[in-house]
Amino acid sequence: QTVVEELPLQPLGLTLAVTALAVARRRQRFVGCRATAQVDPDFADVQERKPRPNEHLKQAANCLEKGLKVDSGEAMRLAAAVNAFALQRDGRGSAPNTRKWARRLVRGLDHHPDLVPQLSRDVGGIINLLRELEMRGDRHKVRSRKIARQHQAVREGQRGDVAAYSEASAGMAESWWAIAVRENIRHWIGEHRGSRSSEQPATILDIGSCTNPFGRFPEFETLAVDLNPYPGIEGVAKGDFLDLCIESPANMASGEKYRMGNSSELECLTFGSFDVVVLSLVLSYQATAQQRSEMVVRARKCLRKGGLLFIVEATSCLLPDKYVDIPKWDFRPDAENWSSIIENAGFQQVRFEDKVLEAGRSHSILQWQFEAVAEPKNVIKPLRKLTEEPSRSSETEQQLGRLDAVLEKMQRCATMAKTVFPERVTEAIEQRVEDTKLWRRHKRSTDAVRDKTSELDAFMQKMLKLVQRKQQQQQQQRWEG
């Protein structure tokens, strides 16, 4: 407008005025382009893109595409159905809530592959499928709570609800994955014994077993011990493993592996008298980390040298919280920590597996096999669940705060990069952010966190420069055009 006022309208007339106004507008646009090209390193002036249709389903669809091995179109259809379920159940169809239920769908079908055919149904069928998975999950939680409450009641000198405990334990023992785990253990024992398998039965001490499932195998001579044995089951002795006396063979009759008391309860076990000890879904129900370690120490005392210890545990032992995407979680770092503590009791690890497979089905479950190679010790470090880990030092917390700040900037950089780079580039940045978040949830040293922060900060600064350069090039091309 200023340019127009400075130009005489006569004799040039209206044509020159319009031309001058166009020049002024181009000059104003150029200044605006220059301002836009100057990107603040903190991304304060980055405006979010307008959401595209179904973009709130994209994260859930990506999760379903990878977890269920389906194509992108099918994944989006499933994501829409999951979104409908989230709206119906929670009243929230946001992207995070839809992704949460998508992860639960993937995890649930991993545990219950017999429900996979229901994926081919319409939206109503998928909603019913999610309800069924939620119901089965709730049933498992109820069983776990009943078992944990009974353990706590016995520790406090109370009787507890014996019937509820026995029913919950028996129900869990007959799950398909529990049966598959026992078949694994049976195979591993036979593999370890080799030609000795046909000579005489392997003696097994099965702790926390109210149904004596290993007693069904003819190659085993089994003693099952439980707080409250299931009624009518043979070969199960009542007793608390932490309170049982472990006697020297000199104080027991020749060949005697255990002794029963007057009240038909197990009184004591013989030191070094068993070939195998099984602790299946027992350690996680102990009230303290020290009690878990004490059970491992006692298990070593009951084993002969060269004997085997099998530990089977729920994945929750090595998860930081309930929001973890289990199929993607790496259990090995924390499993190695448990293994090193257990080995100090006189063991050597033979194998660790975090899944059990059977007839095309899979279930996430932690399985260790150890061999007794050294003399037993009386004390080892506490076996802590990941949720029980001591709080980190203030220095580590500061480094984690810096790492979180870098991750936030990387996320905003990815948002900004979507305007100038192909989708595969921005997806790679977002994937690196997600991988780092998973890495962060494990217990890490201060130095490791510091190194990871420096690495990501350098990567983010490099990406920022590329984004700035690309934006400047685009704005320059737009102005020249």
C-alpha positions, 0 to 999 in steps of 0.5 A, spaced: 500 500 500 505 504 501 508 503 494 502 505 491 501 511 495 508 514 493 507 513 485 503 518 481 496 515 478 497 520 472 498 519 467 500 512 468 493 511 471 490 505 474 494 499 470 500 502 473 497 502 480 495 495 480 502 493 477 505 496 483 500 493 488 502 486 485 510 488 486 508 490 494 505 483 495 510 479 492 515 483 496 511 482 502 510 474 501 518 474 500 519 477 507 514 472 510 517 466 506 524 468 509 521 468 516 518 461 515 524 459 513 528 461 520 526 455 524 527 455 532 531 450 534 526 449 540 520 448 534 516 453 538 513 456 532 511 449 528 504 448 527 501 442 527 498 439 520 491 438 520 489 431 521 487 427 515 481 422 515 483 416 520 489 419 522 487 417 529 487 410 527 494 410 524 498 408 530 493 402 532 493 400 525 501 399 525 500 395 531 495 390 528 499 390 522 506 388 525 503 384 531 497 380 527 501 380 520 496 383 516 496 388 510 495 395 511 488 395 509 486 389 513 489 393 519 485 399 518 479 395 518 481 392 525 483 398 528 476 402 526 473 396 530 477 396 535 476 404 536 468 402 536 470 398 542 474 403 545 468 408 544 463 403 547 467 401 553 471 407 555 467 413 552 474 415 549 476 413 542 482 417 542 489 415 538 492 412 545 486 409 547 485 405 541 492 403 540 492 400 548 486 396 546 490 394 539 496 392 543 491 388 548 488 384 542 495 382 539 497 380 546 490 376 547 490 373 540 498 371 542 495 367 548 489 365 545 490 363 538 483 359 538 480 366 537 484 368 531 478 366 526 473 371 529 478 376 526 474 375 519 468 377 522 464 384 522 465 390 527 460 386 532 464 380 532 471 383 533 468 387 539 465 381 542 472 378 541 475 383 545 470 382 550 472 375 550 479 376 551 478 381 557 473 376 560 479 371 560 484 376 562 480 378 568 479 370 570 486 369 570 487 375 574 482 373 579 486 366 580 492 369 581 489 374 586 486 368 590 493 364 590 497 370 592 492 372 598 493 364 600 500 365 600 500 371 604 494 368 609 499 362 611 505 367 612 501 370 617 499 364 620 491 364 618 488 359 614 485 363 608 480 360 603 483 353 602 477 351 597 478 358 593 486 357 592 485 349 590 480 351 585 485 357 582 491 353 582 488 347 579 485 351 574 491 354 572 495 348 572 490 345 566 491 351 562 494 349 555 500 353 556 502 350 563 501 343 560 506 345 554 511 348 559 511 341 563 512 337 556 518 342 555 521 340 562 520 333 561 523 333 554 529 337 557 530 332 563 530 326 558 535 330 554 540 331 560 539 324 563 541 321 556 542 313 557 540 314 564 533 315 563 531 308 562 535 306 568 531 308 574 526 314 575 528 321 576 526 324 582 522 330 582 521 335 588 515 339 585 514 345 589 507 349 589 504 344 586 497 342 588 495 337 583 502 333 582 502 333 574 509 330 573 506 324 577 502 322 571 509 320 567 512 313 568 519 316 568 519 320 574 518 319 581 515 325 584 514 328 591 509 335 590 509 340 596 503 345 596 500 349 602 493 346 600 493 340 596 487 339 592 483 334 595 483 327 592 490 327 589 495 322 590 503 324 591 501 331 594 504 333 601 502 339 605 507 343 607 510 350 607 517 349 603 520 355 606 519 352 613 521 345 612 527 342 615 532 340 610 536 334 614 543 331 613 542 324 610 546 321 616 540 323 620 535 320 615 534 312 614 538 310 608 535 312 601 529 316 605 528 323 601 523 325 606 519 324 612 512 325 614 509 328 620 504 325 625 499 330 622 500 327 615 504 333 613 511 333 610 516 334 616 523 334 613 526 333 606 533 330 605 539 334 603 542 332 596 536 327 595 533 329 588 535 329 581 530 335 579 526 341 583 521 345 579 519 352 582 513 353 577 509 360 578 511 360 585 517 365 586 512 371 584 507 369 589 512 370 595 511 376 599 518 379 599 524 378 594 528 375 600 523 369 600 524 368 593 532 368 594 531 363 600 527 358 596 532 358 590 537 356 596 533 351 599 532 348 592 539 347 591 540 344 598 535 339 596 538 337 589 544 332 588 550 335 584 548 335 577 541 336 578 536 340 575 532 346 577 527 349 573 524 356 574 517 358 571 514 365 572 509 369 569 512 375 565 510 380 570 516 379 574 520 382 569 516 388 566 516 395 569 508 396 569 502 393 566 502 398 559 508 394 556 507 391 549 509 384 551 511 381 544 516 387 543 519 387 550 526 384 551 526 380 557 533 378 556 537 384 560 533 383 566 533 375 566 540 375 566 540 379 572 536 374 575 540 368 572 546 371 575 543 371 582 541 364 582 547 362 579 551 364 586 547 359 589 551 354 586 548 353 579 549 354 572 544 356 567 543 351 561 537 355 558 532 361 558 526 362 554 520 367 554 515 363 550 512 356 549 509 354 543 504 348 542 500 346 535 501 353 532 499 357 539 504 361 543 504 364 550 509 369 553 512 365 559 519 365 563 522 359 563 529 357 566 533 351 566 539 351 571 544 345 573 547 344 580 555 345 579 557 348 586 556 347 593 550 350 596 550 357 599 546 360 605 545 367 602 544 370 595 542 377 593 534 378 593 530 376 587 526 383 585 521 383 580 522 389 576 517 393 579 520 392 586 527 395 584 530 400 588 529 407 586 535 410 581 540 415 584 539 422 583 544 423 578 541 417 573 534 421 574 537 427 572 540 424 566 533 420 564 530 427 564 535 430 559 534 423 555 526 425 555 527 432 553 531 429 547 526 424 545 520 430 546 524 434 541 525 428 536 518 427 536 517 434 534 522 434 529 519 428 526 512 432 526 516 438 522 519 433 517 513 430 515 512 437 511 519 436 507 521 428 507 517 422 505 513 418 510 518 413 510 524 418 513 519 420 518 517 413 520 524 411 521 525 417 526 518 415 530 521 408 530 527 410 533 523 414 539 519 408 540 525 403 541 529 408 545 522 409 550 523 401 550 530 401 552 529 407 557 524 402 561 529 397 563 534 399 569 540 402 566 546 405 569 548 413 569 553 412 564 549 408 559 543 413 559 548 419 558 551 415 552 544 414 549 542 421 550 548 424 547 547 419 541 540 421 540 542 429 541 547 428 535 542 425 531 536 430 532 541 436 531 543 433 524 536 431 522 534 439 524 539 442 520 536 437 514 529 439 515 531 447 516 535 446 509 530 443 506 524 448 508 529 453 505 529 450 499 522 449 498 520 456 500 526 459 495 523 455 490 516 457 491 518 464 491 522 464 485 516 460 482 
